């Protein structure tokens, strides 16, 4: 035993004792952290304790469930297992689990996607199970290609590791294709016929950037895809699920693999659980766990960690689940929709470091699917409850704000006793709600005096209708290339424009113009362009360059155009993609360059602006690598009014651009929901131009009740001390 290693073990043993006995805190990370500090190779030193080897589980969604189930299955099969069961998934969590363990047969470790590169070189695991890659915490981890690179780099340091990957996910398949490791592909080999959501993470071929085609798509980007240009396609499946049955209270499928077949049944609902269980089965098979042992582990699985965990609160069945990104939320909404009875649903969203500070992604979730359900009560909680409330409002859902789960139970008067409650919480919002539900379930009573439900505060508010004429031509909003520029929730801007016009009785038509499609701008009143990752932005810019003359004419004719981040960059003379200088539309005198150090050097964070388009500070979230410089005399959208926040570049303290009726900005959030005055300023200009062209007087915009929007604006403003 090396001296360094002995020291590492000694300090970690003392700290574990201290945490447990003095501070009464679980010791899931800290002992490993200081052991790694004393000996950075501590994982490698401890790995030989695992006599048969180890399995790492990575992926955006499902890691904790798959890790725990696989560990359970191994234990059911009589194996001794070391596992970081509570989801402490950095190198410190893995080191802590190893330090606490005695000799074992297998190690099963949940690993954070970006931390695999710090764990795998030391652990040299036998298997890495790669579940899926979805957008998640873009501010912390960056765009998905960075995660792919990191995982591929980790695998290169451990060439004997077998990669067990989700072949239905083109982002995972692309990693499998580029690494030299042995691979095992798993996937669902039939169309599950699920209703599709609006946003998917990979639309483009991972090899050649053409648009992928799908024989069928399950959810997100998962499905049977192929590239018409270069032949990149879903690899043939080594482990396949067929005969999938999905019900409200359970699922089943037949698993087929190289070493045999099995019938898997589980009391969980949700297509994503089919993938989780299939991945677990594929891994269990590789580590020689018989299918019966896995099935027994599934039957006994008790997710005590708030993943699909059931509670009875005052007799009411309550399901708690984690969701931390659009795909996870969309899957949860599908589960809720399977219950057609009256019900209560609460969403708790925090924006701490572990969640990601940016909550723009709320606008990539299809909450609209819940609208119109009879007997549905909706609640918004967590640090960003105001943002959740605004998002739900524009989905047609009138949510009451709550401080905690008890706040929801206190407002369920009149809801039938057998109606269920659903509580969906993101990463750091989950543990307190989980603990609270545990307390409430034990006591059997929800705390707090019952409150009467809030009166409905639908969008109609106080606004009268002045423009309404049912047979009037609709206001046409062209959303350009939403299939490419869709990473940061920017589509929410269109939802806001649309509803704010409709609430005033103004008919609206939204035209989604996808890649390769054409739109005649002569009939358009408002053009919208969102932000996106570099690869997609490049392709969108080619589409836009084909429209250049039309766009020039439109802008010079006072056409209204709102462009966010990636879309904003394309408005200038040129922008930079890595080393490549890409020609822009030249609609505005500005250029965008990259900061030294490439796309990793990003300007990220909350930001508030003073803009002539609004009386109160304009709030948002920026996340960009490009640095934009305006030509002399060109006006910015606003001046940075917060201490955090950069805007166009590292020094100007100005954001975006205003030129004629063009507004460009780096602000996600998205921009318009929390800045309704900006939304109305754009609508007014679009209506004025339309009226001028028709030779009629412009309609006035009646005021709306913006209390919910303004509360969300005020919350961010206060946090940023932006007055
Ligand atoms: N890909 C561009 C950049 O990084 C735009 C990003 C975005 O739209 N947020 O600068």
Boltz pocket constraint, residues with backbone or C-beta under 6 A from the ligand:
constraints:
  - pocket:
      binder: B
      contacts: [[A, 488], [A, 530], [A, 531], [A, 532], [A, 533], [A, 534], [A, 537], [A, 564], [A, 565], [A, 566], [A, 567], [A, 599], [A, 623], [A, 624], [A, 625], [A, 626]]
      max_distance: 6.0
